[in-house]
Amino acid sequence: MTIQILTIAGVLVLYFFLFYMVGSLALHFFPASGDDIRLSYRLIIGFFTYHFLFTVLALPMKFLLLPLSWLSAAWAGVLIILTALFFILERKAFAERFRNGRKTVHIGALLLMLGIIVLQVIWFNLNDETYAIWDQSYYLGDTATSLYTNTISQYNPYTGNPLDNLNSEYLLETFQNHSSVMCQLLHIHPMIEVLTVMGTVVIILYQLIFYEIGMVLFRKNRLKSAIMVCFLFLLNFFSFNLYTAAEFLIIRPSEGKTILAVLIIPALLWLFLKTAREPENRIYWTHTLFIILGSFGLNMSSIFMIPFEISAFYLPLAIKKKKFTIFLGYLILMIPCMVFAAAYVITKKYLKIHIEG
C-alpha cells in the first residue's frame, strides 16, 4: 500500500510538472500580463496545451493502426525535447518567479486552497461509489486493452474482443490513449492511472480554475477567491443534481464527460471574463484558442458544446461593445470547432478504418 501511495504521488508530481512546463513554454511564446503568471494560470493553460500536442501526435498513429509502443516512444521523445527547451528558455525565469512568488503569496489563501484540495482528493479516493459503470468501464477498458495488446483502441473495451473497425464514436478522442501511453512508459496499472491519478488531476485543476475565476470576479483578491472555492466545495458536498458539478466531480472525475463539464466549460468562462474586460488583449483570445484545441482530444462532446458556449459569450459581447474585432475573434475561435465537427461527420458517416485480422 505504501509503495502504491508513493507511486501515485510521484506520478501526480510528474504530471503537474509537465503541465507547468508546457504552460510556461506556451506563456513564453504567448506571454500574458505580469499578474497573470501565477502557478495556477500556467497549470491550466499547460494542461490543455499538453493534451493538444498529444492529440496532434496520436491521431495519425491511431488512424494508421500503429502499435502503442510507437506512440509511447514518440511521445517520450516529444517530452524530452520540451523538457530540454523548458530548461533552456525558462531556467532563469523559473528561479525569478520562485523568489517573487514567496514574496507575494497570501498564506491564508494558500492554506485554505491546500486544505480544500487535500480534503476533496481524500474524499474522492475513499469513495467506492460507481455511478456510471458503462462510462467508467469504457475509459478503463480501452486503456487496459490498448496497453496489454500494444494497439491503439483496436479492441472492444467491454469484451476484450478485437474490433472490425475503429470505433467512430471515439475515434477523435485521445484522452484514454494518453493513459495507455503513460501506463506503458511509467509501468503503472491502468486502474491507478485512470481512476486515481487522472481523477485527482481533474479535482485539483477544477479548484484552480474556479480560484482563477474568483481572481477575476474579486479583482485579484486571493483570500476572497479561496473563500469562494471553499463555498463551492460546500455546495458540491451538500448537493447531488444535474445543476452542480458534484455528481461528475466526486464520483466520476476521470471520465471525458466530467472533464468537459468541470474543466473545459469553466476554463472557457474564465478566459471570457478576462477577455470581456480587455477585449483588445489578443493574448486572452490566443489562450482561449489553446483551451479549445486541447478540448477535442479530451472529450468529443466538446465539438458540439463549445460552439454553443462561445456563441453565448462572444456574440452578445460583440453587440454590447459594438466592435467588429470581437466578432472576428469569435469567428477565429469557431474555426477549429468547425474543422473537428467536419472530421467527426466524415469519420462517422463516410470513413471506416478497417482493422486487419
C-alpha positions as CSV (number, residue, x, y, z in Angstrom):
1,M,0.0,0.0,0.0
2,T,2.8,2.4,0.9
3,I,4.5,1.7,-2.4
4,Q,1.3,2.4,-4.3
5,I,0.7,5.7,-2.5
6,L,4.3,6.8,-3.2
7,T,3.8,5.8,-6.9
8,I,0.6,7.8,-7.2
9,A,2.2,10.8,-5.5
10,G,5.2,10.5,-7.9
11,V,3.0,10.3,-11.0
12,L,1.0,13.3,-9.8
13,V,4.1,15.3,-9.3
14,L,5.3,14.3,-12.8
15,Y,2.0,15.3,-14.4
16,F,1.8,18.7,-12.8
17,F,5.4,19.3,-13.7
18,L,4.6,18.5,-17.3
19,F,1.6,20.8,-17.3
20,Y,3.6,23.6,-15.7
21,M,6.4,23.0,-18.2
22,V,4.2,23.2,-21.2
23,G,2.2,26.1,-19.8
24,S,5.4,28.0,-19.2
25,L,6.5,27.4,-22.7
26,A,3.1,28.5,-24.1
27,L,3.4,31.7,-22.0
28,H,7.0,32.2,-23.1
29,F,5.9,32.5,-26.7
30,F,2.5,34.0,-26.0
31,P,3.1,35.9,-22.7
32,A,0.3,37.2,-20.5
33,S,0.5,40.3,-18.4
34,G,2.7,40.3,-15.3
35,D,0.0,39.5,-12.8
36,D,-1.3,36.5,-14.8
37,I,1.8,34.4,-14.4
38,R,0.6,32.7,-11.3
39,L,1.2,29.0,-10.9
40,S,-2.4,28.1,-11.4
41,Y,-2.6,30.1,-14.7
42,R,0.4,28.1,-16.1
43,L,-1.0,24.8,-14.9
44,I,-4.4,25.4,-16.6
45,I,-3.0,26.6,-19.9
46,G,-0.4,23.8,-19.7
47,F,-2.9,21.1,-19.2
48,F,-4.9,21.9,-22.4
49,T,-1.8,22.7,-24.5
50,Y,-0.2,19.4,-23.4
51,H,-3.2,17.4,-24.5
52,F,-3.5,19.3,-27.8
53,L,0.1,18.4,-28.6
54,F,-0.6,14.7,-27.7
55,T,-3.7,14.7,-29.9
56,V,-1.7,16.0,-32.8
57,L,0.8,13.2,-32.4
58,A,-1.6,10.4,-31.5
59,L,-4.4,10.8,-34.1
60,P,-2.2,10.0,-37.2
61,M,-0.8,6.9,-35.4
62,K,-4.3,5.9,-34.4
63,F,-5.6,6.2,-38.0
64,L,-2.6,4.2,-39.3
65,L,-3.1,1.4,-36.8
66,L,0.4,1.7,-35.5
67,P,1.5,-0.1,-32.3
68,L,1.0,1.7,-29.0
69,S,4.8,1.3,-28.3
70,W,5.5,3.5,-31.3
71,L,3.2,6.2,-29.9
72,S,4.8,5.8,-26.5
73,A,8.3,6.2,-27.9
74,A,7.3,9.2,-30.0
75,W,5.6,10.9,-27.0
76,A,8.6,10.3,-24.8
77,G,10.8,11.9,-27.4
78,V,8.5,14.9,-27.5
79,L,8.5,15.3,-23.7
80,I,12.3,15.1,-23.7
81,I,12.5,17.8,-26.3
82,L,10.0,20.0,-24.4
83,T,11.9,19.5,-21.2
84,A,15.2,20.5,-22.7
85,L,13.5,23.5,-24.3
86,F,12.0,24.4,-20.9
87,F,15.3,24.4,-19.1
88,I,17.0,26.3,-21.9
89,L,14.4,29.1,-22.2
90,E,12.8,29.2,-18.7
91,R,15.6,28.3,-16.3
92,K,16.4,31.8,-15.1
93,A,12.7,33.0,-15.3
94,F,11.7,30.0,-13.2
95,A,14.1,30.9,-10.4
96,E,13.0,34.5,-10.5
97,R,9.3,33.5,-10.4
98,F,10.0,31.3,-7.4
99,R,11.7,34.2,-5.5
100,N,8.9,36.6,-6.4
101,G,6.2,34.0,-5.5
102,R,7.5,33.7,-2.0
103,K,7.1,37.5,-1.5
104,T,3.6,37.8,-2.9
105,V,2.0,34.6,-1.6
106,H,-1.0,35.0,0.7
107,I,-0.6,32.5,3.5
108,G,-4.3,32.3,4.4
109,A,-5.4,31.8,0.8
110,L,-2.7,29.2,0.2
111,L,-3.5,27.2,3.3
112,L,-7.3,27.4,2.6
113,M,-6.8,26.2,-1.0
114,L,-4.4,23.4,0.0
115,G,-6.9,22.3,2.7
116,I,-9.8,22.2,0.2
117,I,-7.8,20.3,-2.4
118,V,-6.5,17.7,0.1
119,L,-9.9,17.2,1.6
120,Q,-11.6,16.6,-1.8
121,V,-8.8,14.4,-3.0
122,I,-9.1,12.2,0.1
123,W,-12.9,12.2,-0.1
124,F,-12.8,11.1,-3.8
125,N,-10.3,8.3,-3.3
126,L,-12.1,6.9,-0.3
127,N,-15.4,6.9,-2.1
128,D,-16.3,3.5,-3.5
129,E,-19.5,4.6,-5.3
130,T,-19.7,3.8,-9.0
131,Y,-22.4,5.8,-10.7
132,A,-21.8,5.3,-14.4
133,I,-20.4,1.9,-14.8
134,W,-20.6,1.8,-18.6
135,D,-18.7,5.0,-19.0
136,Q,-16.1,4.0,-16.4
137,S,-15.7,0.6,-18.0
138,Y,-15.1,2.2,-21.4
139,Y,-12.3,4.5,-20.3
140,L,-10.6,1.9,-18.1
141,G,-11.3,-0.9,-20.6
142,D,-9.9,1.0,-23.6
143,T,-6.8,2.0,-21.7
144,A,-6.2,-1.6,-20.5
145,T,-6.9,-3.4,-23.8
146,S,-4.6,-1.0,-25.7
147,L,-1.9,-1.4,-23.1
148,Y,-1.9,-5.2,-23.0
149,T,-2.3,-5.7,-26.7
150,N,0.1,-3.0,-27.7
151,T,-2.5,-1.4,-30.0
152,I,-4.4,1.9,-30.1
153,S,-8.1,1.5,-29.4
154,Q,-8.4,-1.6,-31.6
155,Y,-10.2,-3.8,-29.1
156,N,-13.7,-3.7,-27.6
157,P,-13.2,-2.3,-24.1
158,Y,-16.2,-4.2,-22.7
159,T,-15.4,-7.7,-24.0
160,G,-11.7,-7.6,-24.9
161,N,-12.6,-8.9,-28.4
162,P,-10.8,-7.3,-31.5
163,L,-12.9,-4.7,-33.4
164,D,-13.5,-4.9,-37.1
165,N,-13.3,-1.1,-37.4
166,L,-12.1,1.7,-35.2
167,N,-14.9,3.0,-33.1
168,S,-16.1,6.1,-34.9
169,E,-17.8,7.5,-31.8
170,Y,-14.5,7.9,-30.0
171,L,-12.1,8.0,-33.0
172,L,-11.0,11.6,-32.5
173,E,-10.8,11.2,-28.7
174,T,-7.2,10.6,-27.4
175,F,-7.7,11.0,-23.7
176,Q,-7.7,7.3,-22.9
177,N,-4.9,6.7,-25.4
178,H,-2.7,9.1,-23.4
179,S,-3.5,7.0,-20.3
180,S,-2.3,3.9,-22.2
181,V,0.9,5.6,-23.2
182,M,1.7,6.8,-19.7
183,C,0.9,3.4,-18.2
184,Q,3.4,1.8,-20.7
185,L,6.1,4.5,-20.1
186,L,5.7,4.5,-16.3
187,H,4.8,0.8,-15.8
188,I,1.8,1.6,-13.7
189,H,-1.6,-0.3,-13.6
190,P,-4.4,1.3,-15.7
191,M,-6.7,1.4,-12.6
192,I,-4.2,3.6,-10.8
193,E,-3.6,5.9,-13.7
194,V,-7.2,6.2,-14.8
195,L,-9.2,6.0,-11.6
196,T,-6.8,7.5,-9.1
197,V,-4.2,9.7,-10.8
198,M,-6.4,11.3,-13.5
199,G,-9.3,11.7,-11.1
200,T,-7.1,13.5,-8.7
201,V,-5.7,15.7,-11.5
202,V,-9.2,16.8,-12.6
203,I,-10.2,17.6,-9.0
204,I,-7.1,19.8,-8.4
205,L,-7.5,21.6,-11.7
206,Y,-11.2,22.2,-11.0
207,Q,-10.2,24.1,-7.8
208,L,-7.6,26.1,-9.6
209,I,-9.9,27.1,-12.5
210,F,-12.5,28.5,-10.0
211,Y,-9.8,30.1,-8.0
212,E,-8.8,32.0,-11.2
213,I,-12.4,32.9,-11.8
214,G,-12.5,34.3,-8.3
215,M,-9.4,36.3,-9.0
216,V,-11.3,38.0,-11.9
217,L,-14.6,38.5,-10.0
218,F,-12.9,39.8,-6.8
219,R,-10.3,41.9,-8.6
220,K,-7.3,39.8,-7.8
221,N,-8.1,39.3,-4.1
222,R,-6.5,36.0,-3.3
223,L,-8.3,35.4,0.0
224,K,-11.8,36.1,-1.3
225,S,-11.1,33.8,-4.3
226,A,-10.0,31.0,-2.0
227,I,-13.2,31.5,0.2
228,M,-15.3,31.3,-3.0
229,V,-13.7,27.9,-3.8
230,C,-14.5,26.9,-0.2
231,F,-18.2,27.8,-0.6
232,L,-18.2,26.0,-3.9
233,F,-16.9,22.9,-2.1
234,L,-19.7,23.1,0.4
235,L,-22.3,23.5,-2.4
236,N,-20.9,20.3,-4.1
237,F,-20.7,18.4,-0.8
238,F,-24.4,19.0,0.1
239,S,-25.8,18.6,-3.4
240,F,-26.3,15.8,-5.9
241,N,-28.2,17.0,-9.0
242,L,-27.7,18.0,-12.7
243,Y,-27.1,21.6,-11.8
244,T,-23.9,21.4,-9.9
245,A,-20.6,19.6,-10.5
246,A,-21.0,17.3,-7.5
247,E,-22.0,14.1,-9.4
248,F,-19.3,14.3,-12.0
249,L,-16.5,15.7,-9.8
250,I,-16.7,13.4,-6.8
251,I,-18.0,10.1,-8.3
252,R,-16.6,10.1,-11.9
253,P,-13.8,12.7,-12.3
254,S,-11.6,10.6,-14.6
255,E,-14.1,10.5,-17.5
256,G,-14.2,12.6,-20.6
257,K,-17.7,14.0,-19.9
258,T,-16.5,15.1,-16.5
259,I,-13.5,17.0,-18.0
260,L,-15.9,18.8,-20.3
261,A,-18.3,19.7,-17.5
262,V,-15.9,20.7,-14.8
263,L,-12.7,21.8,-16.7
264,I,-13.4,22.8,-20.3
265,I,-16.6,24.8,-19.8
266,P,-15.4,26.7,-16.7
267,A,-12.0,27.3,-18.3
268,L,-13.6,29.0,-21.3
269,L,-15.8,31.0,-18.9
270,W,-12.7,32.1,-17.0
271,L,-10.9,33.4,-20.1
272,F,-14.2,35.0,-21.4
273,L,-14.4,37.0,-18.2
274,K,-10.8,38.2,-18.7
275,T,-11.5,38.9,-22.4
276,A,-14.7,40.9,-21.6
277,R,-12.6,43.3,-19.5
278,E,-9.8,43.6,-22.1
279,P,-11.3,42.7,-25.5
280,E,-8.3,44.1,-27.3
281,N,-5.9,41.9,-25.5
282,R,-5.0,39.3,-28.1
283,I,-3.3,37.0,-25.6
284,Y,-6.6,36.1,-23.9
285,W,-8.0,35.2,-27.3
286,T,-4.9,33.1,-28.0
287,H,-5.1,31.2,-24.7
288,T,-8.8,30.6,-25.3
289,L,-7.8,29.0,-28.6
290,F,-5.3,26.8,-26.7
291,I,-8.1,25.5,-24.5
292,I,-10.4,24.9,-27.4
293,L,-7.8,23.0,-29.3
294,G,-6.9,20.9,-26.3
295,S,-10.5,20.1,-25.6
296,F,-11.4,17.9,-28.6
297,G,-9.0,15.1,-27.7
298,L,-10.2,15.1,-24.1
299,N,-13.8,14.6,-25.0
300,M,-15.6,14.6,-28.3
301,S,-18.7,16.2,-27.0
302,S,-16.6,19.4,-26.9
303,I,-17.1,19.5,-30.7
304,F,-20.8,20.3,-30.2
305,M,-20.8,22.0,-26.7
306,I,-18.0,24.6,-27.2
307,P,-19.7,26.4,-30.2
308,F,-22.8,26.9,-28.1
309,E,-20.8,28.2,-25.2
310,I,-18.6,30.6,-27.1
311,S,-21.5,31.9,-29.1
312,A,-23.4,32.7,-25.9
313,F,-20.3,34.5,-24.7
314,Y,-18.8,36.5,-27.5
315,L,-21.8,37.4,-29.8
316,P,-23.6,39.4,-27.0
317,L,-20.2,40.9,-26.1
318,A,-19.6,42.0,-29.7
319,I,-23.1,43.6,-29.8
320,K,-22.7,45.3,-26.5
321,K,-19.2,46.7,-27.2
322,K,-20.1,47.4,-30.9
323,K,-16.7,46.1,-32.0
324,F,-16.2,44.1,-35.2
325,T,-12.8,42.8,-33.8
326,I,-14.7,40.8,-31.1
327,F,-16.9,39.2,-33.8
328,L,-13.8,38.4,-35.8
329,G,-12.1,36.8,-32.8
330,Y,-15.3,34.8,-32.3
331,L,-15.1,33.5,-35.9
332,I,-11.5,32.5,-35.4
333,L,-12.4,30.5,-32.3
334,M,-15.1,28.8,-34.3
335,I,-12.7,27.6,-37.0
336,P,-11.3,24.6,-35.0
337,C,-14.8,23.7,-33.9
338,M,-16.0,23.5,-37.5
339,V,-12.9,21.6,-38.6
340,F,-13.3,18.9,-35.9
341,A,-17.1,18.8,-36.4
342,A,-16.5,18.1,-40.1
343,A,-13.9,15.5,-39.2
344,Y,-16.4,13.8,-36.9
345,V,-19.1,13.7,-39.6
346,I,-16.7,12.3,-42.1
347,T,-15.3,9.6,-39.8
348,K,-18.8,8.8,-38.5
349,K,-20.6,8.6,-41.8
350,Y,-18.2,8.1,-44.7
351,L,-14.8,6.8,-43.4
352,K,-14.3,3.4,-41.8
353,I,-10.9,2.4,-40.7
354,H,-10.8,-1.3,-41.1
355,I,-8.6,-3.4,-38.8
356,E,-6.9,-6.3,-40.5
357,G,-7.2,-9.5,-38.6
